[in-house]
Amino acid sequence: MSPKRPYPRQAYNFVSLAGVGMALFGLAAIVILFVLNSFSGHSNPYLGIFVFVLFPGVLVLGLLLIPAGMWMERRRMDKGQERPLFIDLGNAHHRNAMVTFAVGTSIFLLLTTLGLYGGYQYTESVQFCGEVCHTVMSPEFTAYSDSPHARVRCVECHIGPGAAWFVKSKISGTRQVFKTVLGTYPTPIPTPIENLRPAEEVCEECHWPEKFYGTVGKTLNSYLGDEENTHWQFNLLLKVGGTSDSPRGHATGIHWHVDEANRMTYVAVDSSRQSFRLVAWGEGENRVVYTRKGKPLPEEELTEAQADGRVRTLDCVDCHNRPSHIYKAPDVAVNEAMAKGLIDPAIPNVKVEAVQVLSAIYATSEGAQDSIALAFEEAYPDLDPGERARAIEGVQAVYARNMFPEMKVRWDRYPDNRGHWIYPGCFRCHGSDLQTPEGKGISDDCSLCHVILAQGPVGGPADTLVVAEGREFTGLTFHHPVDIGGEEFETHCYDCHLGDDSLY
């Protein structure tokens, strides 16, 4: 006589029992991860992949296996192909063994899930991104740690929410791991814009263009290459402006470029995006197209550019292309260090000496630090040892923050498109040879983006803007710190200012 069973006989089969186990595991995992996330104090942007996609899939699959197993078992019974049950829940020994196995397996699987989830969270951490592959990612991690986005996790910009980008990033990450292990990674590491999420899905999570308007004050500090390291200062108003959805109701200032009504597109010469073959804005009859000297772009060249990913709709990262991983040129970095007091401006010719030693090419970071110390010891043998040591430390800190010879990382490998001093930046369009078929170019009027309020040596005679009642607010005409015979109005800044010791 067969033992009495609480469920139909066809339910007692391996497939249905496996389905029960999977369903219970999926349900338990969903509950546990949801509770853990609720008490974690912060939201994980990828938790939904586990709670709403992965484990519900396990749960549903388990539930489907239960009737599927029962159906298969019923077919066997109808055909007279019954077989002895390997697991008979009506048998106390079988039942106890089954409960022990189920409980143990569930605990093991849940602990494994928690471990995998903890490992997954670690792979999303800043420490994993920046420090595990130390040599490869050291430049990026160092620059990031000193950037305006140092409190924003890497994954917030490089991955963001959503299953598609999560999967894409993990596939890319796996490929990068193999390259790191095999030593086949490129130096320096490229930063192709085409692999980034759209700016509206990343930047605009925090920065809201519709709320931008007005101007922002900015002070630029520069130290000249004379013996006194003359401190020259510019006080500017940057016309940040806003889009047509901003309070002013129409696109203004710098953010005119990203207004939806303007919808700018361009065709880059190459992947560096430092030179354009075509720039267009507007739509329909209002569309304006600029090309090299107004000559139309051949259709085959446009097709090739599209295939290469060089046709792009302009957004935030086309100008703010180094928002976190910023490598500063020696001239810029030394100016900042001197303004902060990390390098004493009272040391004669220290600006020139620091820029020259930082501009040299070294084989290793350690060798660079030794060469910097040796150069300053030779240049300032009579300087107070304490002052000399502080100057050496300041210059070495600048080098460690911006130069990484092992990865061939220097400022000139990663152009910064904000501004136009050392890199083409704004002048990729403005003042370039891009023209309409009628010969109209793109204006390079400085007052389009900024107004000079004051300029000149700190503590000495300086130009200061005085605005009389009723006078148009146009700002000062740029005054180059060194007389170059008006050449500053005929050439672009970056033609001379390369960021290194070329001017000294």
FENGI-V772292 format. One record per residue. N is the residue number from 0. SS is DSSP state (helix for helix, strand for strand, loop for the rest). PHI is phi in whole degrees, -180 to 180 (NA if undefined). D_LAST is the distance of its C-alpha to the last C-alpha in Angstrom with 1 decimal. Layout:
n | ss | phi | d_last
N | SS | PHI | D_LAST
N | SS | PHI | D_LAST
This chain:
n | ss | phi | d_last
0 | loop | NA | 103.4
1 | loop | -72 | 99.7
2 | loop | -64 | 98.1
3 | loop | -73 | 97.5
4 | loop | -116 | 93.9
5 | loop | -74 | 92.3
6 | loop | -125 | 90.7
7 | loop | -56 | 91.9
8 | helix | -61 | 92.2
9 | helix | -68 | 89.8
10 | helix | -77 | 87.0
11 | loop | -92 | 87.3
12 | loop | -143 | 85.1
13 | helix | -63 | 81.8
14 | helix | -64 | 79.8
15 | helix | -66 | 80.9
16 | helix | -65 | 80.3
17 | helix | -64 | 76.8
18 | helix | -62 | 76.3
19 | helix | -59 | 77.5
20 | helix | -62 | 75.0
21 | helix | -64 | 72.1
22 | helix | -63 | 73.0
23 | helix | -65 | 73.3
24 | helix | -63 | 70.0
25 | helix | -61 | 68.2
26 | helix | -64 | 69.8
27 | helix | -63 | 69.0
28 | helix | -63 | 65.4
29 | helix | -61 | 64.9
30 | helix | -63 | 66.5
31 | helix | -65 | 64.6
32 | helix | -66 | 61.1
33 | helix | -65 | 61.9
34 | helix | -66 | 63.0
35 | helix | -61 | 60.0
36 | helix | -66 | 57.6
37 | helix | -64 | 59.5
38 | helix | -98 | 59.2
39 | loop | -78 | 55.6
40 | loop | 91 | 54.1
41 | loop | -149 | 51.7
42 | loop | -93 | 52.2
43 | loop | -96 | 51.2
44 | loop | -65 | 50.4
45 | loop | -107 | 52.0
46 | helix | -60 | 55.1
47 | helix | -59 | 57.0
48 | helix | -63 | 56.6
49 | helix | -81 | 58.7
50 | helix | -75 | 61.0
51 | helix | -110 | 61.7
52 | helix | -124 | 61.2
53 | helix | -66 | 61.3
54 | helix | -72 | 64.1
55 | helix | -60 | 66.2
56 | helix | -63 | 66.2
57 | helix | -63 | 67.6
58 | helix | -62 | 70.2
59 | helix | -64 | 71.3
60 | helix | -61 | 71.5
61 | helix | -62 | 73.7
62 | helix | -65 | 75.9
63 | helix | -71 | 76.4
64 | helix | -68 | 77.3
65 | helix | -63 | 80.2
66 | helix | -68 | 82.3
67 | helix | -63 | 81.2
68 | helix | -65 | 82.5
69 | helix | -66 | 85.7
70 | helix | -64 | 86.2
71 | helix | -65 | 85.8
72 | helix | -67 | 88.2
73 | helix | -63 | 90.8
74 | helix | -62 | 90.7
75 | helix | -64 | 91.5
76 | helix | -66 | 94.3
77 | helix | -65 | 95.8
78 | loop | -89 | 95.8
79 | loop | 72 | 97.5
80 | loop | -104 | 94.5
81 | loop | -65 | 94.3
82 | loop | -136 | 92.9
83 | loop | -61 | 93.0
84 | loop | -74 | 90.3
85 | loop | -71 | 87.9
86 | loop | -123 | 87.1
87 | loop | -115 | 90.1
88 | loop | -69 | 89.2
89 | loop | -78 | 92.9
90 | loop | -93 | 92.9
91 | helix | -60 | 91.9
92 | helix | -65 | 90.2
93 | helix | -63 | 88.2
94 | helix | -64 | 87.3
95 | helix | -64 | 86.1
96 | helix | -65 | 84.0
97 | helix | -65 | 82.6
98 | helix | -64 | 81.6
99 | helix | -61 | 80.0
100 | helix | -64 | 78.1
101 | helix | -65 | 77.0
102 | helix | -65 | 75.9
103 | helix | -63 | 74.0
104 | helix | -64 | 72.3
105 | helix | -63 | 71.3
106 | helix | -62 | 69.8
107 | helix | -62 | 68.0
108 | helix | -66 | 66.6
109 | helix | -68 | 65.6
110 | helix | -64 | 63.8
111 | helix | -64 | 62.1
112 | helix | -61 | 61.1
113 | helix | -63 | 59.7
114 | helix | -65 | 57.8
115 | helix | -64 | 56.4
116 | helix | -65 | 55.5
117 | helix | -64 | 53.7
118 | helix | -66 | 51.8
119 | helix | -61 | 51.0
120 | helix | -61 | 49.7
121 | helix | -66 | 47.5
122 | helix | -67 | 46.0
123 | loop | -94 | 45.1
124 | loop | -84 | 43.3
125 | helix | -64 | 39.6
126 | helix | -61 | 40.1
127 | helix | -65 | 41.6
128 | helix | -62 | 38.9
129 | helix | -102 | 36.0
130 | helix | -118 | 37.3
131 | helix | -65 | 40.0
132 | loop | -93 | 37.8
133 | helix | -60 | 35.2
134 | helix | -64 | 32.9
135 | helix | -68 | 33.0
136 | helix | -100 | 32.7
137 | helix | -55 | 30.7
138 | helix | -60 | 27.5
139 | helix | -65 | 29.6
140 | helix | -68 | 31.5
141 | helix | -64 | 28.6
142 | helix | -66 | 26.9
143 | helix | -61 | 30.3
144 | helix | -64 | 31.2
145 | loop | -110 | 28.3
146 | loop | -101 | 28.8
147 | loop | -63 | 30.9
148 | loop | -105 | 33.7
149 | loop | -63 | 33.9
150 | loop | -99 | 37.6
151 | loop | -102 | 38.5
152 | loop | -65 | 39.9
153 | helix | -54 | 38.4
154 | helix | -68 | 41.7
155 | helix | -64 | 41.9
156 | helix | -101 | 39.2
157 | helix | -81 | 39.4
158 | loop | -125 | 43.2
159 | loop | 77 | 44.9
160 | loop | -76 | 48.7
161 | loop | 113 | 51.0
162 | helix | -66 | 52.7
163 | helix | -62 | 51.1
164 | helix | -72 | 47.5
165 | helix | -63 | 48.7
166 | helix | -64 | 50.3
167 | helix | -60 | 47.4
168 | helix | -68 | 44.9
169 | helix | -71 | 47.2
170 | helix | -65 | 47.6
171 | helix | -63 | 43.9
172 | helix | -64 | 43.5
173 | helix | -62 | 46.1
174 | helix | -63 | 44.3
175 | helix | -68 | 41.0
176 | helix | -62 | 43.0
177 | helix | -62 | 44.2
178 | helix | -63 | 40.8
179 | helix | -67 | 39.6
180 | helix | -65 | 42.6
181 | helix | -85 | 42.3
182 | loop | 70 | 38.5
183 | loop | -105 | 38.2
184 | loop | -72 | 35.8
185 | loop | -76 | 32.7
186 | loop | -129 | 29.2
187 | loop | -75 | 27.5
188 | loop | -68 | 30.4
189 | loop | -74 | 30.6
190 | loop | -128 | 31.3
191 | loop | -69 | 33.5
192 | helix | -65 | 34.5
193 | helix | -64 | 37.9
194 | helix | -94 | 39.1
195 | loop | -90 | 38.6
196 | loop | -64 | 41.5
197 | loop | -57 | 41.5
198 | helix | -59 | 39.4
199 | helix | -67 | 42.7
200 | helix | -93 | 44.1
201 | helix | -121 | 41.1
202 | helix | -58 | 38.8
203 | helix | -78 | 41.6
204 | helix | -68 | 43.6
205 | loop | -117 | 41.6
206 | loop | -95 | 39.7
207 | loop | -113 | 42.2
208 | helix | -56 | 41.0
209 | helix | -65 | 44.2
210 | helix | -99 | 43.4
211 | loop | -84 | 40.0
212 | loop | -169 | 39.9
213 | loop | 83 | 38.3
214 | loop | -127 | 34.7
215 | strand | -130 | 32.5
216 | strand | -77 | 30.2
217 | strand | -147 | 26.7
218 | strand | -113 | 24.0
219 | strand | -107 | 20.3
220 | strand | -106 | 18.1
221 | strand | -137 | 14.4
222 | strand | -116 | 12.5
223 | loop | -78 | 9.9
224 | loop | -90 | 6.8
225 | loop | -102 | 9.4
226 | loop | -63 | 11.8
227 | loop | -85 | 14.4
228 | loop | 52 | 12.5
229 | loop | -51 | 14.4
230 | strand | -86 | 16.4
231 | strand | -110 | 16.7
232 | strand | -129 | 19.6
233 | strand | -118 | 21.3
234 | strand | -110 | 25.0
235 | strand | -121 | 26.4
236 | strand | -114 | 29.7
237 | strand | -87 | 29.6
238 | loop | -83 | 32.7
239 | loop | -62 | 33.8
240 | loop | 63 | 37.2
241 | strand | -167 | 39.9
242 | loop | -90 | 42.3
243 | loop | -67 | 45.7
244 | loop | -90 | 47.3
245 | loop | -76 | 45.3
246 | loop | -55 | 47.1
247 | loop | -76 | 46.1
248 | loop | 84 | 48.0
249 | loop | -151 | 45.4
250 | loop | -69 | 42.0
251 | strand | -141 | 39.1
252 | loop | 60 | 35.4
253 | helix | -62 | 33.2
254 | helix | -78 | 36.2
255 | helix | -57 | 37.9
256 | helix | -65 | 36.5
257 | helix | -109 | 38.7
258 | loop | -69 | 41.9
259 | loop | -60 | 44.9
260 | loop | -69 | 45.9
261 | loop | -87 | 42.7
262 | loop | 41 | 42.6
263 | loop | -86 | 39.4
264 | strand | -130 | 39.1
265 | strand | -149 | 36.6
266 | strand | -119 | 36.4
267 | strand | -82 | 33.1
268 | loop | -69 | 32.0
269 | loop | -149 | 31.6
270 | loop | -68 | 31.8
271 | loop | -73 | 28.1
272 | loop | 57 | 29.2
273 | loop | -100 | 25.9
274 | loop | -153 | 27.7
275 | strand | -117 | 31.2
276 | strand | -96 | 34.1
277 | strand | -152 | 36.3
278 | strand | -135 | 36.3
279 | strand | -140 | 39.6
280 | strand | -146 | 41.0
281 | loop | 85 | 44.5
282 | loop | -137 | 47.8
283 | helix | 59 | 50.7
284 | helix | -68 | 51.0
285 | helix | -90 | 48.0
286 | loop | -71 | 45.7
287 | strand | -116 | 42.6
288 | strand | -120 | 40.8
289 | strand | -116 | 37.5
290 | strand | -133 | 36.6
291 | strand | -59 | 34.2
292 | loop | 54 | 35.1
293 | loop | 78 | 38.4
294 | loop | -82 | 39.8
295 | loop | -62 | 42.1
296 | loop | -82 | 41.1
297 | loop | -56 | 43.5
298 | helix | -61 | 45.9
299 | helix | -67 | 45.3
300 | helix | -69 | 41.6
301 | helix | -64 | 42.4
302 | helix | -62 | 44.9
303 | helix | -64 | 42.4
304 | helix | -64 | 39.8
305 | helix | -65 | 42.5
306 | helix | -66 | 43.5
307 | loop | -87 | 39.9
308 | loop | 76 | 39.5
309 | loop | -97 | 36.9
310 | strand | -100 | 39.2
311 | strand | -147 | 38.6
312 | strand | -85 | 39.7
313 | loop | -65 | 36.7
314 | loop | -143 | 36.8
315 | helix | -52 | 34.8
316 | helix | -76 | 32.8
317 | helix | -74 | 31.5
318 | helix | -107 | 29.1
319 | loop | -90 | 29.3
320 | loop | -84 | 28.9
321 | loop | -126 | 27.2
322 | loop | -73 | 29.6
323 | loop | -130 | 29.7
324 | loop | -100 | 27.6
325 | loop | -103 | 24.1
326 | loop | -111 | 21.1
327 | loop | -90 | 18.0
328 | loop | -65 | 14.5
329 | helix | -52 | 12.2
330 | helix | -60 | 10.6
331 | helix | -68 | 14.2
332 | helix | -64 | 15.9
333 | helix | -69 | 13.9
334 | helix | -56 | 14.6
335 | helix | -66 | 18.2
336 | helix | -64 | 18.5
337 | helix | -70 | 17.4
338 | helix | -65 | 19.8
339 | helix | -83 | 22.5
340 | loop | 86 | 22.1
341 | loop | -72 | 21.5
342 | loop | -124 | 18.4
343 | loop | -73 | 19.1
344 | loop | -66 | 16.8
345 | loop | -75 | 18.6
346 | loop | -75 | 16.8
347 | loop | -56 | 14.5
348 | loop | 58 | 10.7
349 | helix | -69 | 12.0
350 | helix | -63 | 9.8
351 | helix | -65 | 6.6
352 | helix | -62 | 9.3
353 | helix | -67 | 11.1
354 | helix | -65 | 8.7
355 | helix | -64 | 7.9
356 | helix | -72 | 11.7
357 | helix | -78 | 12.8
358 | helix | -80 | 11.2
359 | loop | -68 | 13.2
360 | loop | -98 | 16.7
361 | loop | -119 | 19.7
362 | loop | -80 | 23.3
363 | loop | -138 | 24.7
364 | helix | -65 | 24.0
365 | helix | -64 | 25.6
366 | helix | -64 | 23.5
367 | helix | -64 | 20.3
368 | helix | -64 | 21.6
369 | helix | -66 | 22.6
370 | helix | -67 | 19.3
371 | helix | -62 | 17.5
372 | helix | -62 | 20.2
373 | helix | -64 | 20.0
374 | helix | -62 | 16.3
375 | helix | -73 | 16.8
376 | helix | -65 | 20.0
377 | helix | -76 | 18.5
378 | helix | -77 | 15.6
379 | loop | -130 | 18.2
380 | loop | -67 | 21.5
381 | loop | -98 | 23.0
382 | loop | -73 | 22.2
383 | loop | -52 | 25.3
384 | helix | -54 | 26.0
385 | helix | -66 | 26.8
386 | helix | -65 | 23.6
387 | helix | -63 | 21.6
388 | helix | -63 | 23.8
389 | helix | -66 | 23.2
390 | helix | -64 | 19.4
391 | helix | -60 | 19.8
392 | helix | -62 | 22.4
393 | helix | -65 | 20.2
394 | helix | -69 | 17.3
395 | helix | -62 | 20.1
396 | helix | -65 | 21.8
397 | helix | -61 | 18.8
398 | helix | -64 | 18.8
399 | helix | -63 | 22.6
400 | helix | -81 | 22.7
401 | helix | -124 | 20.4
402 | loop | -123 | 20.2
403 | strand | -139 | 23.4
404 | helix | -61 | 23.1
405 | helix | -61 | 26.9
406 | helix | -106 | 27.2
407 | loop | 56 | 24.0
408 | strand | -96 | 22.9
409 | loop | -142 | 19.3
410 | helix | -59 | 18.1
411 | helix | -78 | 17.9
412 | helix | -87 | 21.5
413 | loop | -132 | 22.8
414 | loop | -59 | 21.6
415 | loop | -108 | 22.6
416 | loop | -85 | 24.4
417 | loop | -75 | 24.5
418 | loop | 79 | 22.6
419 | loop | -159 | 20.2
420 | loop | -81 | 16.6
421 | loop | -104 | 15.3
422 | loop | -118 | 18.6
423 | loop | -56 | 21.2
424 | helix | 48 | 23.6
425 | helix | -60 | 25.6
426 | helix | -76 | 24.5
427 | helix | -62 | 26.4
428 | loop | -114 | 29.3
429 | loop | -69 | 28.4
430 | loop | 74 | 27.2
431 | loop | -88 | 27.6
432 | loop | -89 | 30.1
433 | strand | -75 | 32.8
434 | strand | -143 | 35.8
435 | loop | -79 | 39.5
436 | loop | -57 | 42.0
437 | loop | -84 | 42.4
438 | loop | 91 | 38.7
439 | loop | -86 | 37.7
440 | strand | -94 | 34.2
441 | loop | -97 | 32.8
442 | loop | -60 | 31.5
443 | loop | -115 | 27.8
444 | loop | -64 | 28.9
445 | helix | -58 | 26.6
446 | helix | -72 | 29.8
447 | helix | -62 | 31.4
448 | loop | -116 | 29.7
449 | strand | -151 | 28.3
450 | strand | -126 | 28.8
451 | strand | -87 | 26.3
452 | strand | -92 | 28.3
453 | strand | -156 | 25.8
454 | strand | -158 | 22.2
455 | strand | 143 | 20.4
456 | strand | -71 | 19.3
457 | loop | -69 | 21.6
458 | loop | 86 | 24.1
459 | loop | -124 | 23.3
460 | loop | -65 | 24.7
461 | strand | -134 | 24.2
462 | strand | -81 | 25.8
463 | strand | -131 | 28.6
464 | loop | -73 | 31.0
465 | loop | -117 | 34.6
466 | loop | -105 | 37.2
467 | loop | -80 | 40.5
468 | loop | -61 | 43.8
469 | loop | 85 | 44.3
470 | loop | -82 | 40.8
471 | loop | -68 | 39.1
472 | loop | -86 | 36.3
473 | loop | -110 | 33.4
474 | loop | 85 | 30.4
475 | loop | -85 | 27.6
476 | loop | -77 | 25.6
477 | loop | -57 | 22.0
478 | loop | -117 | 19.9
479 | loop | -67 | 16.1
480 | loop | -57 | 14.4
481 | loop | -120 | 12.7
482 | loop | -68 | 15.1
483 | loop | -121 | 14.5
484 | loop | 66 | 18.1
485 | loop | 80 | 19.6
486 | helix | -64 | 17.7
487 | helix | -64 | 17.6
488 | helix | -97 | 21.3
489 | loop | -111 | 21.4
490 | loop | -122 | 19.0
491 | loop | -87 | 18.5
492 | helix | -54 | 15.8
493 | helix | -71 | 15.3
494 | helix | -66 | 14.9
495 | helix | -108 | 11.2
496 | loop | -84 | 10.7
497 | loop | -98 | 11.3
498 | loop | 90 | 10.9
499 | loop | -111 | 8.7
500 | helix | -91 | 5.3
501 | helix | -64 | 5.5
502 | helix | -88 | 3.8
503 | loop | -111 | 0.0
